[in-house]
Every structure is written in C-alpha cells, then in structure tokens.
Amino acid sequence: ILCGGLGTRLSEETVIKPKPMVEIGGMPILWHIMKHYYQYGHKDFVLALGYKGDYIKKYFLDYNAIKSDLEIDLKSDKTTVKKSYAENWKIMLSETGKNSMTGGRLLRLKDLLKDEDSFMLTYGDGVSDINIDKLLEFHNQHNKIATISAVRPPARFGTMKFDGDRVSEFQEKPQAGEGWINGGFFVFRKGIFNYLDDDLTILERDPLEKLASNKELMAYKHEGFWQPMDKLSDKE
C-alpha cells in the first residue's frame, strides 16, 4: 500500500499526519483499506512509507495495546495483555524515501517482493467495495504483467433526461457519469520491475503507458462503489 505522498490538497489534515492516517468514522483510511483486503483473507501487508512515516509506525506499534484488554500493575510497572481484539496482520513498514514517486516507491520494495509470482498494490487514500477475489481471478486468467482496476467516478454534476421539453428524470451526480479511470487496486507480476527506473518514476505515466503499448496491461472493470480522498470535501 502506497503511504508516502504529501497529500497537499488535504493540507488541513496532512500538516499533522500523513494522508493515509486521516480518519473516516474514527479510524484511519489506511485501516479501512487493510480491513477490506482482510475481509478476503489477506493478512500480509507492506506499507511503503515516506512523508511522516513515523506517525504510521507509532500507530501500529501501539495498535495491539489499543485493541486489547490490559492489566496494568502500577507497582511493578508491568502490563499484561489479557485479551487481544487486533487482527492477525503481519505488517512490514518500509521506508521508501520522502521524495519518491509512486513507481519509485514500488521499485524500492523489489527485494521484499522478489519471491512473489504476483502481488497486489493500491493507494493509501482510496476505498472501494471491489471484490478482491474476482480481481485476482481475472488477473490469474490472463498471462499479462499487470491488472489495473478501472472505475467510473461520480460525475461532477447531476444529469437530466427529457421527454420533449419535459424533464423525465433527474439524477444527482450518478456514479457512472464519467469515463473509466484508474481506481488503483492493481495486481502485478514481478515483470513490473522491468518498467521501473528510479525514485522519480511515476507509475501512472511511462510504466503503465509502456505496459499498454506492449499489450501487457489488462483492466478489471469495477462498476460499484469507489471513492478517493483528494480534498477535504472528499473526506467529508
């Protein structure tokens, strides 16, 4: 999960914390993303850290204590976990550079992922009800390097349909009002690393463009819910 960006358009929140730690419903958006993968049985995560990565490290260092019943003996200064409600996640928190771009962050994870035939990757600021099982099934059916999830974001404006001059239907900002765009939720084979050059590589530019040109990029079309958190209005 890419967690290192500056999140400048959400500066009201990201002056204090990294964007993936902005809370939705009392929990960081990063947690919601991880819970979504966990719902489909995925427990091993690599978090590509950058801007304010220490904030994310501190959160997960305290996570088990926060999610547990604790017995604290103040005399001996001993704390015992009586019952933990934490998920059985294994989390690698990897520093990938404060100024690295998306492709550069992924490239820095190459050694960690070298033994994986395929792995999933997504952004730390977008949630969806995408079916991860079906995404992986789609990826495994083709022999290409990359699968990208294609989504249709909510339209900026409501739409009207007419019967002559009479408005027959009004729909406020329909989900499928725009064309297909990159929704994150990628699946890659390790051949992706041949398309990444250095820290300044932007995954969404040359790498994806070259994959498409080489007929190595497939799209899983997701028609359901998808929402990024680019601005404060998105967070609200």
VMD Tcl script that draws the C-alpha trace (Angstrom):
set ca {
  {0.00 0.00 0.00}
  {1.49 3.34 -1.08}
  {1.51 5.55 2.03}
  {4.23 8.13 1.36}
  {2.66 11.03 -0.53}
  {2.43 14.59 0.77}
  {-1.34 14.95 0.40}
  {-1.04 18.69 -0.22}
  {-4.65 19.12 -1.34}
  {-5.75 17.87 2.07}
  {-3.39 20.19 3.94}
  {-5.98 20.93 6.63}
  {-5.32 17.39 7.87}
  {-1.91 16.43 6.50}
  {0.10 19.15 8.23}
  {-0.18 16.93 11.33}
  {-0.45 13.42 9.91}
  {0.16 11.55 6.64}
  {-2.81 11.28 4.33}
  {-3.47 7.54 4.90}
  {-3.94 8.30 8.60}
  {-6.76 10.81 8.07}
  {-9.71 9.34 9.93}
  {-13.00 8.24 8.45}
  {-15.54 7.15 11.05}
  {-12.92 7.32 13.78}
  {-10.37 5.06 12.05}
  {-7.59 5.87 9.55}
  {-8.50 5.38 5.90}
  {-5.44 3.07 5.73}
  {-7.11 0.82 8.31}
  {-10.29 0.68 6.20}
  {-8.27 -0.37 3.15}
  {-6.44 -3.07 5.10}
  {-9.72 -4.32 6.58}
  {-11.13 -4.64 3.06}
  {-8.26 -6.87 1.95}
  {-8.52 -8.77 5.24}
  {-12.18 -9.48 4.55}
  {-10.94 -11.52 1.57}
  {-8.36 -13.40 3.65}
  {-5.24 -11.28 3.05}
  {-3.11 -10.74 6.16}
  {0.38 -9.78 4.95}
  {0.91 -6.09 4.19}
  {3.84 -3.96 3.10}
  {3.35 -0.25 3.74}
  {5.55 1.98 1.56}
  {6.29 4.92 3.86}
  {7.55 8.41 3.10}
  {6.07 11.68 4.39}
  {5.52 11.44 8.17}
  {6.09 7.69 8.10}
  {6.93 7.79 11.81}
  {3.25 8.56 12.50}
  {2.19 5.28 10.85}
  {4.91 3.33 12.68}
  {3.80 4.68 16.05}
  {0.17 3.86 15.27}
  {0.89 0.20 14.57}
  {3.37 -0.13 17.44}
  {0.52 0.87 19.78}
  {-2.21 -0.91 17.81}
  {-2.24 -4.21 19.73}
  {-2.39 -2.41 23.07}
  {-5.20 -0.16 21.88}
  {-7.15 -3.18 20.62}
  {-6.69 -5.26 23.80}
  {-7.90 -5.70 27.34}
  {-4.89 -4.77 29.50}
  {-3.96 -5.39 33.10}
  {-1.55 -2.78 34.42}
  {0.31 -3.26 37.69}
  {1.46 0.23 38.60}
  {3.74 -1.01 41.40}
  {5.83 -3.28 39.19}
  {5.23 -1.24 36.03}
  {4.10 -4.46 34.32}
  {1.46 -4.56 31.61}
  {-0.23 -7.82 30.61}
  {-2.43 -8.31 27.54}
  {-5.44 -10.24 28.80}
  {-7.34 -10.44 25.53}
  {-6.47 -9.01 22.12}
  {-9.05 -7.95 19.56}
  {-6.42 -7.00 16.98}
  {-6.44 -8.60 13.54}
  {-3.72 -11.18 12.91}
  {-1.93 -8.96 10.43}
  {1.75 -9.13 9.53}
  {2.87 -5.63 8.57}
  {6.18 -4.58 7.03}
  {6.68 -0.84 7.39}
  {9.26 0.09 4.76}
  {10.88 3.50 4.33}
  {10.73 4.25 0.58}
  {12.01 7.85 0.55}
  {10.35 11.15 1.34}
  {10.53 12.39 -2.25}
  {10.00 9.13 -4.15}
  {7.21 8.94 -6.71}
  {4.72 6.07 -6.93}
  {6.83 3.90 -9.23}
  {9.94 4.69 -7.22}
  {8.28 3.51 -4.02}
  {7.32 0.24 -5.66}
  {10.84 -0.21 -7.04}
  {12.25 0.13 -3.51}
  {10.13 -2.86 -2.49}
  {11.63 -5.11 -5.16}
  {13.74 -7.20 -2.77}
  {10.79 -7.71 -0.43}
  {8.57 -8.93 -3.29}
  {11.10 -10.88 -5.37}
  {9.75 -14.28 -4.30}
  {6.13 -13.43 -5.17}
  {4.76 -14.56 -8.52}
  {2.07 -11.89 -8.19}
  {1.25 -9.23 -5.62}
  {-1.41 -6.59 -5.14}
  {-0.81 -2.87 -4.80}
  {-3.09 0.05 -4.07}
  {-3.06 3.64 -2.88}
  {-3.40 4.61 0.77}
  {-6.20 7.10 0.19}
  {-9.00 5.35 -1.70}
  {-11.74 2.96 -0.61}
  {-13.97 0.71 -2.66}
  {-16.24 -2.30 -2.41}
  {-14.26 -4.01 -5.18}
  {-14.38 -7.82 -4.99}
  {-10.75 -8.81 -4.38}
  {-11.42 -12.48 -5.14}
  {-12.83 -11.63 -8.57}
  {-9.99 -9.18 -9.22}
  {-7.43 -11.93 -8.55}
  {-9.41 -14.47 -10.58}
  {-9.40 -12.06 -13.52}
  {-5.66 -11.50 -13.14}
  {-4.91 -15.22 -13.00}
  {-6.91 -15.90 -16.15}
  {-4.57 -13.86 -18.35}
  {-0.81 -14.12 -18.56}
  {-0.06 -10.41 -18.67}
  {2.17 -8.49 -16.30}
  {-0.39 -6.06 -14.93}
  {-4.03 -5.76 -13.98}
  {-5.47 -2.34 -13.21}
  {-8.91 -1.75 -11.74}
  {-10.99 0.57 -13.88}
  {-13.70 2.58 -12.14}
  {-16.24 5.20 -13.09}
  {-16.14 8.08 -10.60}
  {-19.17 10.09 -9.53}
  {-19.99 12.79 -12.04}
  {-19.32 16.40 -11.07}
  {-22.87 17.45 -11.95}
  {-26.32 15.92 -11.89}
  {-27.89 14.76 -15.16}
  {-31.31 15.23 -16.72}
  {-33.24 13.18 -19.24}
  {-36.05 14.70 -21.33}
  {-39.32 13.76 -22.95}
  {-39.52 16.65 -25.38}
  {-39.04 19.70 -23.15}
  {-40.32 17.91 -20.06}
  {-37.74 16.62 -17.59}
  {-38.47 12.90 -17.32}
  {-35.67 12.01 -14.96}
  {-33.18 13.83 -12.76}
  {-30.21 12.04 -11.27}
  {-27.88 13.76 -8.81}
  {-24.22 13.04 -9.63}
  {-24.52 9.46 -10.90}
  {-21.62 7.08 -10.14}
  {-21.25 6.14 -13.81}
  {-21.41 9.67 -15.10}
  {-17.81 9.82 -16.31}
  {-15.45 7.65 -18.35}
  {-13.26 4.86 -16.99}
  {-10.27 5.90 -14.87}
  {-7.54 4.26 -12.79}
  {-9.04 3.13 -9.48}
  {-5.85 1.67 -8.01}
  {-6.24 -1.90 -6.73}
  {-3.56 -3.29 -9.03}
  {-2.25 -6.82 -9.38}
  {1.28 -7.15 -10.77}
  {3.58 -9.95 -11.77}
  {7.22 -9.32 -10.94}
  {7.92 -8.31 -14.55}
  {6.60 -4.89 -13.48}
  {10.05 -4.10 -12.05}
  {11.49 -4.08 -15.59}
  {9.38 -0.97 -16.22}
  {10.59 1.00 -13.17}
  {13.79 3.05 -13.39}
  {14.43 5.02 -10.20}
  {12.86 7.01 -7.35}
  {11.44 9.57 -9.77}
  {9.46 7.01 -11.80}
  {5.76 7.81 -11.78}
  {3.90 4.52 -12.05}
  {0.92 6.06 -13.82}
  {2.99 7.56 -16.65}
  {5.75 5.71 -18.54}
  {5.34 2.31 -16.84}
  {1.59 1.98 -17.42}
  {1.84 3.59 -20.86}
  {4.57 1.14 -21.91}
  {2.68 -1.81 -20.45}
  {-0.36 -0.78 -22.50}
  {1.77 -0.32 -25.63}
  {3.29 -3.78 -25.11}
  {-0.18 -5.29 -24.60}
  {0.72 -6.25 -21.02}
  {-1.96 -4.21 -19.21}
  {-5.43 -5.61 -18.56}
  {-8.35 -3.81 -16.91}
  {-10.74 -5.27 -14.38}
  {-13.88 -3.13 -14.61}
  {-15.49 -2.32 -11.27}
  {-18.97 -0.81 -11.51}
  {-19.59 -0.44 -7.77}
  {-18.54 1.99 -5.06}
  {-15.19 3.76 -5.30}
  {-14.11 6.95 -3.56}
  {-10.72 8.67 -3.38}
  {-9.83 11.22 -0.70}
  {-8.10 14.02 -2.59}
  {-9.74 17.04 -0.96}
  {-11.42 17.91 2.33}
  {-14.81 17.64 0.62}
  {-13.98 14.03 -0.33}
  {-13.11 13.27 3.27}
  {-16.38 14.76 4.48}
}
mol new
graphics top color blue
foreach p $ca { graphics top sphere $p radius 0.5 }
foreach p [lrange $ca 0 end-1] q [lrange $ca 1 end] { graphics top cylinder $p $q radius 0.2 }
display resetview
